[in-house]
Amino acid sequence: MSETNVPAFDGIHNFRDYGGYSADGGRVKRGSLYRSGQHVGATDQDLAAIRALDIRTVIDLRGISEREANPCRRHDGWAGDVIAHEGETTSAPPHMDIGPDVTTAEYARNRMMSVYARMPENPAMQAMFGRYLEALASREGASLVHCFAGKDRTGVAAMLLLHILGASEDDQYGEFLLTNASPTLHILRAQSVPGIEARLGRTLDEEAVRALLEVHEDYLTKFRDTAADMAGSLDGWLERAVGVDEVLRERLRERYIA
């Protein structure tokens, strides 16, 4: 399992280095690959800590409406590049019907399974995963990939890279599930739960909150199975939908396996 070696943050959820895992012929480099939730609530101390990490490329997987509603803070003197999609990146509906006989826990779980089933089929996410992997292969310095919560779109992005680098499936799932150990869940809860409850017109029970704000093994399995159904295998989906050829694979391996 990858060890955490990043500062504690006051306003950023789920920030971590996702290197350190065994890969083909070595280990995934540390100090180059970071992931997190959005930085709209980053404190000045958070930004100073990020500055020290020499992150030069940010891949923002949020859609344009998410970015406009929650503009991320960057540290003074930020001179890096932000890669983002000029449209929406989520194809999940903004709400799902929740009748009086549907518990909020059922709603939450069904919604998250829908998110992971739709993601492999979403052209915007296919494009952004391709841009993310190309950026990692070609840009100098460390990178940060994030979305709103830093767990679903971002979790899949991290898994895809680890898969390409030859990390075991156990480690891919293990890295994905580290989200549930993050000490900053309160940040995401404050940023998301009130709005969800307002749209639903109902208070979420704790089981529903955990289903929405944490990750579960079957969420990632739903993504992987859907991708495999589309193209015969996860590797086939990466090649056909994302544009990952052997040249890009080799560039990523040369850069991130030590």
N, C-alpha and C positions, 0 to 999 in steps of 0.2 A: 504493500500500500504506500502511496505517495505521502511524504511527510510535509506538514504545513510549515512554511518558513516565510511568512509575510506579516506585516504589521497588523495590529488590531485596529479596526475601523469603527468610527462612531456613527457614520451616516451612509455607509455602503454595505449592502448585504452580499454575503456569500463570495467574498473575494478570496481567491487562492491561486497558487501555482499548481498547474496540472501536469507538471513533469515528474520525473523520478521513477517511472515505472520501467520494468524490464521490457525490452523490445528486441527486434531482430538484431542480434549481434552486439547488444549493449544495453544502455538505459536511455530513456528519454531525458534530454537535458533539462536541468532546472534553471530558474532565473531568466527564462525566455518566454514562457507561455503562462499567461495569467487569464483568469476568468472572473466574472462578477455580475452582480445586478447593476442597474442604472446608477448614475452618479448625481442625480438631481439633488439629493440631500447630503452630498459630501461636505464635510467640515473643512476649514482651512488646514487643520492638522492632517486630515485624510489626504488632502491634495499635496501637502508637503511630503507625506510618506510615498505617494504614488510617484512624485517627481524623482525621488531617490531610486526608483526601480528602472529608470531609463526606458520607459514605455514609449515607443515612437510611432506605433500604429495601433489604432483602435478600430475594431470591427464591430459596429453597432447593428445588431440584428433586429432592432425595433423598426416598425413602420413609421412613415412620416407623421401620422397623427399622434403616435406615442411620443415621438421626439419633440413635436411642437408643444404637447401638453406637459412634458417632463424634460426640459432642456438640461443636459448634463453639465456640471461644472468641470472646468479644466484648470490646472494650475497656471499661475502667472508665467509667461514665457513659453507656454505650450507651443511647440513648433512641429508637432507630428501631424499625421494624416488620420482623418476619420473616414472610414469606408462605410457607406450606408446605402440603403435602397431608396429610390425616389418615389416609391409608392407604399402600399401596405404589405406587410410580410406575414400577417396571420390570415388564414382563410377560415378560422373558426368563427362562428356567429358571435356577435357582441353579447348575446344572452341566449339562454335556452329556456324553453317553457318549464315552469315549475309549478304544477298544480297543487291543490291542497292535499292530495294523497302521496305526493313525492317528498321524501325527506331531503333536507339540504345535503346530507351526506351522499345520497343517491345522485342528486343533481351534480355535486362536485366531482364525484368519481366518473360519471358519464361524460361530463364536460372534458375532463383531462384525458380520458381515453380517446375522445373525439379529436382533441388537439394533436395527439401523437399519431393518430391514423391519418389525419389530413396533411401533416407536415411533409411526408415524402412526396405527396402529389402536388404540392404547392409550387408553381413555377418561380415565385419570388424567393422562396426559401432555397430551392435548388440553385438559383443564381447566386444567392448570398453565401451558401456553403461553398460554391466554386470560387467566389471572390475571396472568401476567408482563407481557403487552402492555398490559393495562388499568392495572396499577400504573405502568408507564412513562409512560402518557398522563396520569395523574391526580395523582401524588405529587410533592412538592417535593424538591429536593436530588438528589444523585447516587444511583444504584442499583448493586447488585451482584447478578448472577445466578451461581449455582454449583450443582454437584452433587457427587458423590464425587470424580471425577477432573478435572472441569472441562473435558471435551473432547467428550463425546458428547451427552448431553441439553443441556448448556450450549452446546456448539458449534452444535447445531440452533437453539436459542433465539436466539443471536446472528445466525445466518443469516436466520432469519425476520424479525427486525427490519430488517436491512439490505435484505432483499428488499422489504419494505413501503415503506421509505424511498427506494427506487429505485436502490440501489447496483447496479453491474453484476454479472452472474453471475461474472465473473472475480474481482472483489473479494470476493464472498461466499465463493467457494472459497478465495481467498487468505487471508482472515481465518481461516477454519476451519483451514487447514493451518499457520498460524503456531504452533499448538500444538506442532508437531514441532521448533520452534526454541527452545522454552522451556528455560532453563538449570536448571530445578528437577525434571527427570524423576526424579532420585534420590529425591525426596520421595514421589512416587506409587509408585515401585518398592517402597520400604520399606513403604508402607501397604497394598499390594495383592498383590504377588507371593507372599509367604510363605503367605498364606491360600489363594490359588488353587492353589499347589502341594500344600498339605496336602489340599485337597478332591480333587484329581486323583490324588494318590498318585504323582506323577511330577514330575521337575524340568523346568521349561520351558527350551527352548533360546532363544538370543537372538532368533532370528527370531520366535518365538512371543511373547516379551515385547514386542517392538516392535509386533507386530500388535495386542496388547491395550492397550498403554499410549500408542501414538501414534494418529494418525488418517490416513486415506487418502482420496483423492478419491472412490474408488468407494463408500466408506461413505456419504458425503453424497449421492452420486448414488442410492444404493439408497433412502434416505429420500425424496428428491424424487420419484423414479419411483413409489414406492409411494403417496405422497400423491396424485400426479397420476392414477394408476390408480383411486384411490378416488373422485375428484371431478372428473376431467377436466383438472385443472391444479393447480399448487401454490396459486394464488389461490383456486380453487374449494374446495380442501381447507381453506384458512384461513377462508373464509367459512362453510362448512358444519360443519366439525368443531371449529373454534376460536372461531367467532363474531366474526370480524374483518369488520366492515361498513365502508362508506365513511366513516362518521362517525369511527370509531376510527382508520382510516388517516389521515384529515386531521388529527386531534388529534396523532398521532404525528409527522406531517410538520411541523406547526407548531412542535412542541416541540423536535425534534432536528435539523432542517435549518437551517443558518445561512448 
